[in-house]
Amino acid sequence: MVKISERDMIRVLCIIYLLCGGSPKCHIPLEAIESKVPGHERGKIKKVVKELVTRGLVYEKPHGKGRKSYGLTREGIRTALNYCKGE
């Protein structure tokens, strides 16, 4: 079982924030998020995103054939602004 650290959640939150430019209307596929981390860490990204959805920082938008994309909620944007300023 992969343990999710606070650092991993902040990293993924910042990746989504940077890819979306801080917009609450932007949503991106999981593959785009995974492409921004090293290959050996890609396996846990899906679990980290699910945890962020559970915490209300990220929303999930379903598409056809079981595909989903993810974007930041307003609370997620505020949190990302606090953590991602230096990146």
C-alpha positions in Angstrom: 0.0 0.0 0.0 1.3 3.4 -0.9 1.4 6.0 1.9 0.3 9.5 0.9 2.3 12.2 2.5 1.4 15.8 3.0 4.3 16.8 0.7 2.9 14.6 -2.1 -0.5 16.3 -1.8 1.0 19.8 -1.8 3.1 18.8 -4.9 0.1 17.6 -6.8 -2.0 20.6 -5.8 0.7 22.9 -7.1 1.0 21.0 -10.3 -2.8 21.3 -10.9 -2.6 25.0 -10.0 0.2 25.7 -12.4 -1.4 23.7 -15.3 -4.7 25.5 -14.8 -3.3 28.9 -14.2 -5.3 29.3 -11.1 -8.6 29.1 -12.9 -11.5 27.3 -11.2 -13.1 26.4 -14.6 -10.0 24.6 -15.9 -9.9 20.8 -15.6 -7.1 18.5 -16.8 -6.8 14.7 -17.3 -4.8 12.6 -14.8 -2.2 11.8 -17.5 -1.3 15.5 -17.7 -0.7 15.6 -14.0 1.3 12.4 -14.1 3.5 13.7 -16.8 4.9 16.4 -14.5 6.3 14.0 -11.9 9.2 11.5 -12.2 8.4 8.1 -13.6 9.0 6.2 -10.3 6.4 8.4 -8.5 3.5 8.2 -11.1 1.9 5.2 -9.4 0.7 7.2 -6.4 -0.6 10.3 -8.2 -4.1 8.8 -8.7 -4.4 8.1 -4.9 -3.1 11.5 -4.1 -5.7 13.1 -6.4 -8.5 11.0 -4.9 -7.4 12.2 -1.4 -7.5 15.8 -2.6 -11.0 15.2 -3.9 -12.0 13.8 -0.6 -10.6 16.9 1.2 -12.6 19.2 -1.1 -9.5 20.8 -2.7 -10.0 19.3 -6.1 -13.1 18.4 -8.1 -13.6 15.5 -10.4 -15.3 15.9 -13.8 -16.4 12.7 -15.5 -16.1 12.3 -19.3 -17.3 9.5 -21.6 -15.9 5.9 -21.3 -14.9 6.3 -17.6 -12.4 9.0 -18.2 -12.2 11.8 -15.7 -10.4 15.2 -15.4 -9.6 17.2 -12.4 -9.6 20.9 -11.4 -9.2 23.1 -8.4 -12.1 24.2 -6.2 -12.0 27.7 -4.8 -10.7 26.3 -1.5 -8.0 24.4 -3.5 -7.0 27.6 -5.2 -6.6 29.4 -1.9 -4.6 26.6 -0.4 -2.4 26.4 -3.5 -1.7 30.1 -3.4 -0.3 29.6 0.2 1.9 26.7 -0.8 2.9 27.3 -4.4 4.1 31.0 -4.3 7.8 30.1 -4.5 7.5 27.6 -7.4 
